[in-house]
Amino acid sequence: MDLDLVIRNGTVVTASDIWPRCDIGVKDGTIVAVGANLPVRNCTTELQAEGAFVTPGGVDSHVHLSQWADTYSSGGDDPAKTIVTDGTIPNLQNFAGDTYDTGTRSAVAGGTTTIITFACQLRNDDSLIPVIEEYHKITKGKSYCDYSFHVILSNPTPTILERDLETMVEEYGISSIKIYMTYKALMLRDYEILDVMYVARKLGITTMVHAENADVIEWMTTHLEAKGMTAPHHHGTSRPPIVEAEATVGSCTMKRPPSEPANKHIRIALSVLQN
């Protein structure tokens, strides 16, 4: 058998089975054979697993790396715009603590071989394409594992809805977007949410929703601050489960498709909310 690499005597874990004392054969970076006593050539590299577990690489689908730190708090009267760089983060203290270098090295060390991070359109970005290009620029040559993006939408203009989202899918291979119902810098109105969901459904892509009732959170926060209840643990106090439950039901109702599985989930959510 023409193999480049054989991992010997591993406890191989698949989606359905665990195979002890098993070999894994690799050719051109792809697993092509799994079995006992795989034959090798003189030039084949052999590694001894010595009974250790060998699992598929993990996929972490929610990661924040090299992301502008004020994404969730900026906005207000002076909305932000994506900073154009030469691929180097200009000031690390203004970005997320982990970069693609540090974050993906940690991921690989823990067995994660694919991550999906967030490319965030800020409120003054009038197109998604420069945003995606900027995040690719910051990532290029720095990631130790495979990566992709979820694109956060904070300003779904007609051009973005009619052109950019389709370009995002067809030219960049990105198949998921995220929208927010809270955080002033990112939150969309119901009208905008419907616009986004309508286009996403036509394109067959996934829409993720950060579902929280922004007005309730603001009301709770204002009253907590007035009482001096500003310790970190009161972040949770300001957004009790009902805040998420109410917004989740609302977002599901807006997107409700004519499918029984989806309707079943909505009924369950409604029953939890009512109880």
C-alpha positions as semicolon CSV with decimal commas, in nm:
position;residue;x (nm);y (nm);z (nm)
1;M;0,000;0,000;0,000
2;D;0,139;0,338;-0,104
3;L;0,122;0,537;0,221
4;D;0,311;0,846;0,335
5;L;0,231;0,804;0,706
6;V;0,105;0,526;0,930
7;I;-0,003;0,583;1,290
8;R;0,038;0,251;1,470
9;N;-0,157;0,097;1,759
10;G;-0,398;0,376;1,829
11;T;-0,735;0,354;1,998
12;V;-0,925;0,500;1,705
13;V;-1,248;0,686;1,782
14;T;-1,506;0,740;1,509
15;A;-1,858;0,883;1,520
16;S;-1,997;0,539;1,603
17;D;-1,716;0,308;1,719
18;I;-1,396;0,274;1,919
19;W;-1,132;0,047;1,762
20;P;-0,840;-0,061;1,983
21;R;-0,495;-0,151;1,845
22;C;-0,574;0,011;1,512
23;D;-0,351;0,164;1,244
24;I;-0,431;0,473;1,037
25;G;-0,286;0,513;0,686
26;V;-0,239;0,860;0,536
27;K;-0,166;0,952;0,173
28;D;-0,119;1,312;0,053
29;G;-0,262;1,445;0,379
30;T;-0,578;1,234;0,363
31;I;-0,671;0,926;0,567
32;V;-0,711;0,648;0,312
33;A;-0,700;0,333;0,527
34;V;-0,785;0,217;0,878
35;G;-0,706;-0,133;0,997
36;A;-0,459;-0,365;1,166
37;N;-0,098;-0,412;1,052
38;L;-0,112;-0,180;0,754
39;P;0,181;-0,249;0,515
40;V;0,438;0,023;0,454
41;R;0,724;0,111;0,220
42;N;1,076;0,199;0,323
43;C;0,998;0,571;0,287
44;T;0,675;0,559;0,491
45;T;0,685;0,750;0,819
46;E;0,555;0,551;1,116
47;L;0,434;0,696;1,445
48;Q;0,356;0,490;1,755
49;A;0,033;0,594;1,927
50;E;0,100;0,335;2,202
51;G;-0,268;0,284;2,266
52;A;-0,353;0,654;2,295
53;F;-0,688;0,776;2,168
54;V;-0,683;0,905;1,810
55;T;-0,989;1,116;1,737
56;P;-1,108;1,328;1,446
57;G;-1,001;1,691;1,472
58;G;-1,246;1,907;1,661
59;V;-1,444;2,189;1,504
60;D;-1,499;2,497;1,722
61;S;-1,777;2,692;1,555
62;H;-1,782;2,996;1,785
63;V;-1,449;3,173;1,820
64;H;-1,347;3,539;1,864
65;L;-0,992;3,609;1,741
66;S;-0,829;3,937;1,634
67;Q;-1,167;4,107;1,659
68;W;-1,210;4,477;1,736
69;A;-1,265;4,487;2,113
70;D;-1,533;4,760;2,107
71;T;-1,756;4,565;1,869
72;Y;-2,033;4,533;2,125
73;S;-2,008;4,868;2,300
74;S;-1,933;5,119;2,026
75;G;-2,203;5,269;1,810
76;G;-2,429;5,531;1,963
77;D;-2,382;5,874;1,805
78;D;-2,055;5,789;1,632
79;P;-2,084;5,443;1,475
80;A;-1,763;5,258;1,407
81;K;-1,605;5,154;1,079
82;T;-1,371;4,861;1,017
83;I;-1,007;4,962;1,048
84;V;-0,803;4,897;0,733
85;T;-0,465;4,743;0,813
86;D;-0,167;4,597;0,631
87;G;-0,246;4,262;0,792
88;T;-0,089;4,359;1,123
89;I;-0,308;4,457;1,416
90;P;-0,215;4,821;1,486
91;N;-0,286;4,822;1,860
92;L;-0,340;4,490;2,036
93;Q;-0,512;4,646;2,337
94;N;-0,802;4,748;2,111
95;F;-0,856;4,394;1,985
96;A;-0,966;4,062;2,135
97;G;-0,707;3,909;2,368
98;D;-0,635;3,614;2,142
99;T;-0,494;3,658;1,792
100;Y;-0,502;3,400;1,513
101;D;-0,149;3,308;1,615
102;T;-0,212;3,247;1,985
103;G;-0,569;3,125;1,949
104;T;-0,510;2,865;1,680
105;R;-0,193;2,735;1,845
106;S;-0,401;2,671;2,155
107;A;-0,673;2,511;1,943
108;V;-0,435;2,266;1,776
109;A;-0,276;2,178;2,110
110;G;-0,619;2,076;2,233
111;G;-0,714;1,873;1,924
112;T;-0,920;2,137;1,743
113;T;-0,826;2,152;1,377
114;T;-1,097;2,383;1,240
115;I;-1,234;2,705;1,381
116;I;-1,509;2,941;1,267
117;T;-1,446;3,296;1,382
118;F;-1,646;3,615;1,338
119;A;-1,594;3,880;1,071
120;C;-1,790;4,176;1,200
121;Q;-1,947;4,445;0,986
122;L;-1,947;4,764;1,192
123;R;-2,229;5,015;1,165
124;N;-2,055;5,248;0,917
125;D;-1,937;4,969;0,684
126;D;-2,151;5,001;0,374
127;S;-2,029;4,674;0,219
128;L;-1,940;4,329;0,349
129;I;-1,665;4,259;0,096
130;P;-1,397;4,492;0,242
131;V;-1,480;4,355;0,587
132;I;-1,426;3,995;0,476
133;E;-1,107;4,093;0,292
134;E;-0,975;4,271;0,601
135;Y;-1,033;3,968;0,825
136;H;-0,864;3,742;0,568
137;K;-0,572;3,986;0,560
138;I;-0,533;3,974;0,939
139;T;-0,555;3,593;0,932
140;K;-0,327;3,517;0,635
141;G;-0,017;3,323;0,733
142;K;-0,104;3,332;1,102
143;S;-0,349;3,044;1,152
144;Y;-0,220;2,701;1,252
145;C;-0,550;2,531;1,160
146;D;-0,830;2,557;0,907
147;Y;-1,061;2,852;0,955
148;S;-1,375;3,011;0,820
149;F;-1,597;3,304;0,915
150;H;-1,945;3,378;1,034
151;V;-2,024;3,729;0,913
152;I;-2,195;3,957;1,166
153;L;-2,445;4,196;1,003
154;S;-2,506;4,529;1,174
155;N;-2,611;4,738;0,873
156;P;-2,805;4,532;0,616
157;T;-2,832;4,790;0,338
158;P;-3,016;4,710;0,014
159;T;-2,680;4,665;-0,161
160;I;-2,568;4,413;0,099
161;L;-2,896;4,225;0,083
162;E;-2,917;4,226;-0,296
163;R;-2,550;4,175;-0,386
164;D;-2,298;4,128;-0,106
165;L;-2,456;3,828;0,064
166;E;-2,467;3,636;-0,263
167;T;-2,103;3,730;-0,332
168;M;-2,012;3,619;0,021
169;V;-2,156;3,275;-0,050
170;E;-2,044;3,224;-0,409
171;E;-1,697;3,382;-0,404
172;Y;-1,588;3,343;-0,040
173;G;-1,765;3,019;0,051
174;I;-1,915;3,165;0,368
175;S;-2,249;3,008;0,452
176;S;-2,350;3,162;0,784
177;I;-2,435;3,505;0,920
178;K;-2,510;3,636;1,266
179;I;-2,747;3,910;1,376
180;Y;-2,811;4,074;1,712
181;M;-3,129;4,177;1,890
182;T;-2,929;4,365;2,155
183;Y;-2,611;4,580;2,188
184;K;-2,665;4,925;2,037
185;A;-2,368;4,894;1,803
186;L;-2,506;4,579;1,640
187;M;-2,877;4,535;1,707
188;L;-3,124;4,523;1,420
189;R;-3,486;4,629;1,409
190;D;-3,750;4,362;1,340
191;Y;-3,790;4,497;0,987
192;E;-3,416;4,447;0,924
193;I;-3,422;4,102;1,080
194;L;-3,701;4,000;0,844
195;D;-3,504;4,139;0,549
196;V;-3,194;3,940;0,648
197;M;-3,382;3,617;0,717
198;Y;-3,569;3,644;0,387
199;V;-3,248;3,675;0,184
200;A;-3,068;3,410;0,393
201;R;-3,347;3,164;0,327
202;K;-3,330;3,229;-0,048
203;L;-2,953;3,170;-0,042
204;G;-2,984;2,860;0,176
205;I;-2,746;2,987;0,443
206;T;-2,761;2,969;0,823
207;T;-2,875;3,267;1,029
208;M;-2,759;3,278;1,390
209;V;-2,946;3,511;1,624
210;H;-2,820;3,661;1,948
211;A;-3,166;3,671;2,101
212;E;-3,215;3,899;2,402
213;N;-3,472;4,170;2,466
214;A;-3,262;4,487;2,454
215;D;-3,521;4,711;2,621
216;V;-3,560;4,480;2,920
217;I;-3,181;4,458;2,960
218;E;-3,150;4,837;2,944
219;W;-3,430;4,878;3,201
220;M;-3,275;4,622;3,435
221;T;-2,927;4,773;3,394
222;T;-3,046;5,126;3,468
223;H;-3,220;5,016;3,788
224;L;-2,928;4,801;3,902
225;E;-2,688;5,092;3,852
226;A;-2,919;5,320;4,051
227;K;-2,897;5,076;4,340
228;G;-2,519;5,045;4,315
229;M;-2,544;4,682;4,205
230;T;-2,258;4,698;3,956
231;A;-2,039;4,404;4,059
232;P;-1,949;4,168;3,771
233;H;-2,195;3,900;3,883
234;H;-2,482;4,145;3,830
235;H;-2,421;4,116;3,457
236;G;-2,622;3,796;3,490
237;T;-2,880;3,968;3,708
238;S;-2,942;4,223;3,434
239;R;-3,045;3,957;3,183
240;P;-3,250;3,681;3,350
241;P;-3,358;3,378;3,143
242;I;-3,692;3,537;3,052
243;V;-3,501;3,803;2,852
244;E;-3,358;3,537;2,622
245;A;-3,671;3,322;2,615
246;E;-3,896;3,609;2,503
247;A;-3,655;3,719;2,229
248;T;-3,595;3,362;2,112
249;V;-3,966;3,299;2,068
250;G;-3,997;3,629;1,881
251;S;-3,715;3,551;1,640
252;C;-3,842;3,198;1,579
253;T;-4,191;3,331;1,510
254;M;-4,058;3,580;1,253
255;K;-3,871;3,308;1,069
256;R;-4,131;3,038;1,119
257;P;-4,110;2,812;0,812
258;P;-4,386;2,571;0,717
259;S;-4,207;2,269;0,862
260;E;-4,325;2,049;1,146
261;P;-3,979;2,005;1,310
262;A;-3,938;2,383;1,335
263;N;-4,292;2,430;1,461
264;K;-4,232;2,160;1,724
265;H;-3,927;2,349;1,858
266;I;-4,129;2,671;1,870
267;R;-4,407;2,499;2,065
268;I;-4,153;2,366;2,315
269;A;-4,000;2,712;2,358
270;L;-4,343;2,864;2,407
271;S;-4,436;2,606;2,670
272;V;-4,113;2,678;2,863
273;L;-4,179;3,051;2,844
274;Q;-4,537;3,011;2,967
275;N;-4,430;2,790;3,258
